[in-house]
Structure formats: structure tokens, C-alpha cells
Amino acid sequence: MFIGTLDPASTRADWNLVVSFVDDETQEPLDLTGASILVEVRDRLSGASVLSAGTVNGKVSIVDTGTFHLSIGAHDMRALRADMYEVGGIYSLNGATRQFVIGLLPVIDGIVS
């Protein structure tokens, strides 16, 4: 599991993140066939979820064995204020749910209108 601070994202650009998983036992890319993935971004002050991306809403797609791509459009990012947000991510596969990230996402003001 990754615990830490992600690279900054802008309020005026798409936020894209590529994540790769390996099997702990074999060190081979984890087969994500049939996996359900969910990443949520939460306001630290209110605790409210401000972004949700998953395989269900199409903002997360499995692109290769062990690899998925998260894509939040600039339109959704514009709704955020420049601040530090909490981020968490889970995946469910073969009846088990695992946390793969707990951290912070710095969002900076992209300035341009």
C-alpha cells in the first residue's frame, strides 16, 4: 500500500494517474480481470467526498495486466479550490477488498481562466 503525498494536480488541467500492481508472492503483474477499483478524494475540513473515480463510473480503466489509468477531467478539477485533500483507493478482486493508497493530494490553482 502507498502511504504518502501524491504529485500535485492543477485546478485547470486533467488529473491522470497510472497505477501498477504486482503480486506479492510471484512479483508478476497482478491480473486485474474483473476487478472493481474506486478512488475518492475528500475535503480535509468537511470530510465530504469531492471526487470519485472508479471502474463503475468509467473514470478508472484497466489498461494492461496489473495497470490501471485514472482520469479526472479539467471540468471536474475546476470545482476544487487550491488546497490539500485526502485520497484513498481500494480494489475488490476475487471476493477480497484491499486498500492500495491512503494519502494526500495537493491541488494547486491553475491560474488561467
C-alpha positions in Angstrom: 0.0 0.0 0.0 1.2 3.5 -0.8 1.0 5.9 2.1 2.2 9.5 1.4 1.7 12.5 -0.8 0.8 12.2 -4.5 2.2 14.6 -7.1 0.3 17.9 -7.3 -2.7 18.3 -9.5 -4.0 21.6 -11.1 -7.5 23.1 -10.9 -7.2 23.9 -14.6 -6.0 20.6 -16.1 -6.9 16.9 -16.3 -5.7 14.8 -13.4 -4.3 11.5 -14.7 -2.7 8.8 -12.6 -1.3 5.4 -13.8 -1.1 2.7 -11.1 0.6 -0.7 -11.4 0.2 -3.6 -9.0 2.4 -6.7 -8.6 1.6 -10.0 -6.9 3.4 -10.1 -3.6 4.2 -13.8 -4.0 5.3 -14.0 -7.6 6.4 -10.4 -8.3 4.4 -10.7 -11.6 1.9 -8.0 -12.6 -1.4 -8.7 -10.8 -4.2 -9.9 -13.1 -6.9 -7.3 -12.6 -9.5 -9.0 -14.8 -12.9 -8.5 -13.1 -11.5 -6.0 -10.5 -13.6 -3.2 -9.2 -11.5 -0.1 -8.4 -12.5 3.0 -6.5 -10.5 6.2 -5.7 -12.0 9.0 -3.7 -10.8 12.5 -2.9 -12.1 14.1 0.3 -12.0 17.6 1.7 -10.0 17.5 4.9 -12.1 20.1 6.6 -15.6 18.9 6.0 -14.8 15.3 5.3 -17.0 15.5 2.2 -16.1 13.4 -0.9 -15.3 15.9 -3.7 -14.2 13.5 -6.4 -15.0 9.9 -7.0 -13.4 7.8 -9.8 -13.9 4.1 -10.4 -14.4 1.4 -12.9 -18.1 1.8 -12.3 -18.3 5.4 -13.5 -15.6 5.0 -16.2 -13.1 7.3 -14.7 -10.8 4.3 -14.0 -9.9 1.9 -16.7 -7.8 -1.3 -16.6 -5.2 -0.7 -19.4 -2.9 -3.7 -19.1 -2.1 -6.6 -16.8 -1.6 -5.1 -13.4 -2.1 -1.5 -14.5 -5.0 0.9 -14.4 -5.4 4.5 -15.5 -7.4 7.1 -13.5 -8.6 10.1 -15.5 -10.4 13.1 -14.0 -11.3 15.8 -16.5 -10.3 19.5 -16.1 -14.0 20.3 -15.7 -14.2 18.3 -12.5 -10.9 19.7 -11.3 -12.2 23.3 -11.6 -14.7 22.6 -8.9 -11.9 22.2 -6.4 -10.2 25.0 -4.5 -6.5 25.1 -4.2 -5.9 23.0 -1.0 -4.6 19.7 0.3 -7.1 16.9 0.0 -7.2 13.3 1.4 -7.2 10.5 -1.1 -7.9 6.8 -0.7 -8.2 3.9 -3.1 -9.4 0.3 -2.9 -9.8 -2.5 -5.3 -12.0 -5.6 -5.0 -10.9 -8.8 -6.7 -11.9 -12.4 -6.2 -14.0 -11.7 -3.2 -11.3 -9.7 -1.3 -11.1 -5.9 -0.9 -7.7 -4.3 -0.5 -6.6 -0.7 0.2 -3.8 0.4 -2.1 -3.5 4.1 -1.3 -4.1 6.4 1.6 -2.6 9.8 1.3 -2.7 13.4 0.4 -3.3 15.2 -2.9 -2.1 18.7 -3.2 -4.3 20.7 -5.6 -2.8 24.0 -6.8 -4.6 26.9 -8.5 -4.0 26.6 -12.2 -4.5 30.4 -12.6 -5.6 30.6 -16.2 -9.3 31.2 -16.8 
